Amino acid sequence: MTQGESTGRRARAHAGPGGRRPTINDVARIAGVSKKTVSRVINESPLVRGETREAVKKVIQETGFSPDPHARSLAFRRAFLVGLIYDNPNPQHTVSHQEGLLEAFKTSGLELAIRPIDRSSPRRLAEIRTFVERQKPFGVVLPSPVSEDEALVELLKSLNCPYVRIAAVPLDSPDRMVVSHDGDGAAEAARHLADLGHRRIALILGPTTFRSSLERRRGFEAGLAERGLTLDPALIKSAGYTYETGLEAARELFALADRPTAVFALNDEMATGVYRAAREAGLQVPQDVSVVGFDDAPIATRIWPTLSSVRLPLRDMGRMAGEMLAPNGILDPEAAHEVWPQLVVRESSAPPPA
């Protein structure tokens, strides 16, 4: 009989007497280790030798032992709960971050709580204080633009609540940041349109209070400058990262006597509004006007013609943030946690009309 078979037989024979559920004490007794060692294995501590770790995991599997979430919470003095605190007009961002976080939490025992806030509300800090004090989360994730709220970050620090910020540029120490480098993706879009031969290129902005909007504009203008081009102020329109605001901005652009031959919208929701405005104006995409968006959301491949868009790996960003918070975190806390946008060229961008 092998050692593994012997351990398994002892596990089935001795765990959970009287029909009760096996406990951490049962696992420790059968594996021949301390309760503290079992706890370390459960929480993926690097302080346990590989041979011991495998032996304890085998006993856990054989006995069907499941850690008590309440007991784990007491051990960490926190609930095994991570809050995703967001305020974004684009729901796809939140959904994609959520998917990435859930992927990161598969083996950590953490659960996800979605907590919307209104960044403009004077009560936002009081509301988050109540959330943290009542729920005692293991940590929180702050996607853009909530990640730019320094007052909120200072509150979390005062409450000793771990956090990870997701933003277009570094705003904090590397162990608290996932950086998306939005400006680099926007610069690639600018070079793409310029290389196609476009000279009258319009820009539809997102909210000026969002750092992502500012970085995307900066990157786009830098990319045009590389090709010797500048933006005509008449072709810059403010909007709000929504379909409706993109539609209204594009209507203004297409009403101009000297309309643009290309439009870069700073997210895909607004880019779909450009499609509608072009159709209303009797224009075809891309024969009369090229359109490029940002995010590469699912809608980019569901509209016709398919939308050229700067792909932002939102799910990867959420997964990265989750792995940084998880008790068995696999990322180097000293390393820079970064993603890089990449332009995906589809049918909506082409040379300008002759």
JOUR-V766142 format. One record per residue. N is the residue number from 0. OMEGA is omega in radians with two decimals (NA if undefined). Layout:
N&OMEGA ; N&OMEGA
This chain:
0&3.13 ; 1&3.13 ; 2&-3.14 ; 3&3.13 ; 4&3.13 ; 5&3.13 ; 6&-3.13 ; 7&3.13 ; 8&3.12 ; 9&3.14 ; 10&-3.12 ; 11&-3.07 ; 12&-2.94 ; 13&-3.10 ; 14&3.02 ; 15&3.12 ; 16&3.11 ; 17&3.09 ; 18&-3.13 ; 19&3.10 ; 20&3.11 ; 21&-3.13 ; 22&3.10 ; 23&3.09 ; 24&3.09 ; 25&-3.12 ; 26&-3.14 ; 27&-3.11 ; 28&-3.10 ; 29&-3.11 ; 30&3.13 ; 31&3.12 ; 32&3.13 ; 33&3.08 ; 34&3.14 ; 35&3.12 ; 36&3.10 ; 37&3.12 ; 38&3.13 ; 39&3.11 ; 40&-3.14 ; 41&-3.08 ; 42&3.05 ; 43&3.10 ; 44&3.11 ; 45&-3.05 ; 46&-3.12 ; 47&3.12 ; 48&-3.08 ; 49&-3.13 ; 50&3.13 ; 51&-3.14 ; 52&-3.11 ; 53&3.14 ; 54&3.14 ; 55&3.13 ; 56&3.13 ; 57&3.11 ; 58&3.11 ; 59&-3.14 ; 60&-3.09 ; 61&-3.09 ; 62&-3.06 ; 63&-3.13 ; 64&3.08 ; 65&-3.11 ; 66&3.09 ; 67&-3.12 ; 68&-3.13 ; 69&3.13 ; 70&3.10 ; 71&3.13 ; 72&3.13 ; 73&-3.12 ; 74&-3.14 ; 75&-3.03 ; 76&3.09 ; 77&3.01 ; 78&3.10 ; 79&-3.03 ; 80&3.06 ; 81&-3.14 ; 82&2.99 ; 83&-3.06 ; 84&-3.00 ; 85&2.97 ; 86&-3.04 ; 87&3.13 ; 88&-3.13 ; 89&-3.07 ; 90&-3.11 ; 91&3.09 ; 92&-3.09 ; 93&-3.14 ; 94&-3.12 ; 95&3.07 ; 96&-3.14 ; 97&3.14 ; 98&3.13 ; 99&3.12 ; 100&3.14 ; 101&3.08 ; 102&-3.13 ; 103&-3.04 ; 104&-3.04 ; 105&-3.05 ; 106&-3.05 ; 107&-3.08 ; 108&3.13 ; 109&3.06 ; 110&-3.04 ; 111&3.04 ; 112&3.14 ; 113&-3.06 ; 114&3.09 ; 115&3.02 ; 116&3.03 ; 117&-3.06 ; 118&-3.10 ; 119&-3.08 ; 120&3.08 ; 121&-3.12 ; 122&-3.02 ; 123&-3.10 ; 124&3.11 ; 125&-3.14 ; 126&3.14 ; 127&3.06 ; 128&3.12 ; 129&3.13 ; 130&-3.09 ; 131&-3.10 ; 132&-3.14 ; 133&-3.03 ; 134&-3.09 ; 135&-3.07 ; 136&3.07 ; 137&3.10 ; 138&3.10 ; 139&3.05 ; 140&-3.10 ; 141&3.08 ; 142&3.07 ; 143&0.07 ; 144&3.13 ; 145&-3.13 ; 146&-3.11 ; 147&-3.10 ; 148&-3.06 ; 149&3.11 ; 150&3.10 ; 151&3.13 ; 152&3.11 ; 153&3.08 ; 154&-3.14 ; 155&3.09 ; 156&-3.12 ; 157&3.13 ; 158&-3.12 ; 159&-3.14 ; 160&3.12 ; 161&-3.13 ; 162&2.98 ; 163&3.13 ; 164&3.04 ; 165&-3.07 ; 166&-3.10 ; 167&-3.13 ; 168&3.10 ; 169&3.13 ; 170&-2.98 ; 171&3.09 ; 172&-3.06 ; 173&-3.11 ; 174&-3.14 ; 175&-2.99 ; 176&2.81 ; 177&-3.02 ; 178&-3.03 ; 179&3.06 ; 180&-3.11 ; 181&-3.09 ; 182&-3.14 ; 183&3.11 ; 184&3.12 ; 185&3.10 ; 186&3.11 ; 187&3.09 ; 188&3.12 ; 189&3.13 ; 190&3.12 ; 191&-3.11 ; 192&3.12 ; 193&-3.13 ; 194&3.05 ; 195&3.12 ; 196&-3.13 ; 197&3.10 ; 198&3.04 ; 199&-3.05 ; 200&-3.13 ; 201&3.13 ; 202&3.06 ; 203&-3.02 ; 204&2.93 ; 205&-3.14 ; 206&-3.11 ; 207&3.10 ; 208&3.12 ; 209&3.11 ; 210&3.14 ; 211&3.13 ; 212&3.14 ; 213&-3.12 ; 214&3.12 ; 215&3.07 ; 216&-3.14 ; 217&-3.13 ; 218&-3.13 ; 219&3.12 ; 220&3.10 ; 221&3.11 ; 222&3.08 ; 223&-3.13 ; 224&3.10 ; 225&3.13 ; 226&3.10 ; 227&-3.10 ; 228&3.02 ; 229&3.11 ; 230&2.99 ; 231&-3.13 ; 232&3.14 ; 233&-3.10 ; 234&3.08 ; 235&-3.11 ; 236&3.10 ; 237&3.11 ; 238&-2.98 ; 239&3.13 ; 240&3.12 ; 241&3.10 ; 242&-3.06 ; 243&-3.12 ; 244&3.05 ; 245&3.10 ; 246&-3.11 ; 247&3.13 ; 248&-3.14 ; 249&3.08 ; 250&3.11 ; 251&-3.13 ; 252&-3.07 ; 253&3.06 ; 254&-3.14 ; 255&3.10 ; 256&3.10 ; 257&-3.02 ; 258&3.13 ; 259&3.03 ; 260&3.11 ; 261&3.12 ; 262&3.00 ; 263&3.10 ; 264&-2.98 ; 265&2.83 ; 266&-3.02 ; 267&3.08 ; 268&3.12 ; 269&3.13 ; 270&3.10 ; 271&3.03 ; 272&3.08 ; 273&3.10 ; 274&-3.11 ; 275&-3.13 ; 276&3.11 ; 277&3.13 ; 278&3.11 ; 279&-3.11 ; 280&3.14 ; 281&-3.12 ; 282&3.09 ; 283&3.05 ; 284&0.06 ; 285&-3.04 ; 286&-3.11 ; 287&-3.13 ; 288&3.06 ; 289&3.14 ; 290&3.05 ; 291&3.12 ; 292&-3.13 ; 293&3.12 ; 294&-3.01 ; 295&3.08 ; 296&-3.13 ; 297&-3.11 ; 298&-3.10 ; 299&3.14 ; 300&-3.10 ; 301&3.07 ; 302&-3.13 ; 303&-0.12 ; 304&-3.11 ; 305&-2.95 ; 306&2.92 ; 307&-3.04 ; 308&3.06 ; 309&-3.08 ; 310&3.04 ; 311&-3.04 ; 312&-3.04 ; 313&-3.13 ; 314&3.10 ; 315&3.13 ; 316&3.09 ; 317&3.12 ; 318&-3.14 ; 319&3.13 ; 320&3.13 ; 321&3.13 ; 322&3.11 ; 323&-3.12 ; 324&-3.02 ; 325&-3.13 ; 326&3.07 ; 327&-3.08 ; 328&-3.05 ; 329&-3.13 ; 330&3.10 ; 331&-3.08 ; 332&-3.13 ; 333&-3.09 ; 334&3.04 ; 335&-3.12 ; 336&-2.97 ; 337&2.93 ; 338&-3.08 ; 339&3.11 ; 340&3.14 ; 341&3.14 ; 342&3.03 ; 343&-3.08 ; 344&3.09 ; 345&-2.96 ; 346&-3.00 ; 347&3.14 ; 348&-3.08 ; 349&3.06 ; 350&-3.14 ; 351&3.11 ; 352&-3.12 ; 353&NA
